[in-house]
Amino acid sequence: MAASERANPNERDSPSRETGHTTRKSKPKRWYERTSVTLCVAAALAVVGLGFVHIILGVTSSYGLPFDLVFRDSFGYREMIVDVRELGALPYAVARFKYPLSLAALQKSGYIDGGPAFEARMTARQRECVARWQREFEETAPGQPAGSWLDQLHEDAQIPNTDPEDAQACNQRGIAFAKSGDCQSAIAEFTRAIRRNPTYLDAFYNRALVSIEIGNLGQATSDLGTVVEIRPEFVEGHLRRGRLYVAMNEYDKAIAEFTKAVEISPKSAEAFFHRSLVHFVRGDYEKALADVRRVEELSVIVPLGFIRVLRGEWDMDRVEISVLPNE
């Protein structure tokens, strides 16, 4: 009997004659073993869910919570945390440049003004300041062309009037028409001069100036492009083309033109100044301030208001954020 009892334990661990497998009692799972899978799934869902919202800190939601959630326009994790205190310390142009998604989320949720009317008002205020600083710079900077645009037309030296259809003769007639106020006839004469001489730089340049005067910026940009192709080292051509791109809101192309002017003439204060204005409009104050320092190194006066805005001493268009969403 004792021998039989001693054999029983061995029989529990021994393979079953019918199945050939060892039979053991399974241990119950601990709580963390039972919930680990659930926690992993919940964490994964939470991470995915965060990709659909912006978390706005420093505000009071409509439910009285010290934060708010705003749905994104598209899935992603960029600018997931929106800190209104950080945005509120920035000028509007800088905030729009550095944190476009955060600004859009605040506008969408009603914490700051938005919409076409608001953007138009902010853009108009910025343009007014830029135009004023540009005028102040041109009044004090050395080497600025005097007089009106008519005085900047390129004339040829007096030539014998032997061939009225000669390119130079056409160019002279175009200048005469421009000074009399007949811009269309002036353009026609400059075009005739270009047909006579397709590499006639003065005719292209003059046609560009007249085109600017009548508002045909596309034609002017094209003509100035031909001018700098004919004479790549012509700094004035790059400067004028850059300013046209600014007027057309093509800031990358404008920066490229001003940069080319700087490469040709490292002492061109005008090129540095206009490039700094473009950086300012785009909200890149650090680059704008770097160009301003280059202008000052050339002993050229920079408008004080522009410097104060770049240094944060004057709030031209500080972002105004409400703690509560606008109704």
Buried (B, 14 or more C-beta within 10 A) or exposed (E): EEEEEEEEEEEEEEEEEEEEEEEEEEEEEEEEEEEEEEEEEEEEEEEEEBEEBBBBEBBBBEEEEEEBBBEBEEEEEEBBEBBBEBBBBBBBBBBBBBBEBBBBBBBBBBBBBBEEEEBEEBBEEBEEBBEEBBEBBEEEBEEEEEEEEEEBBBEBEEEEEEEEEBBBBBBBBBBBBBEEEBBEBBBBBBBBBBEBBEEBBBBBBBBBBBBBBEEBBEBBBBBBBBBBEBBEEBBBBBBBBBBBBBEEEBBEBBBBBBBBBBEBBEEBBBBBBBBBBBBBBBBBBEBBBBBBEBBBEBEBBBBEBBBEBBEEEBEBBBBEBBEEBEE
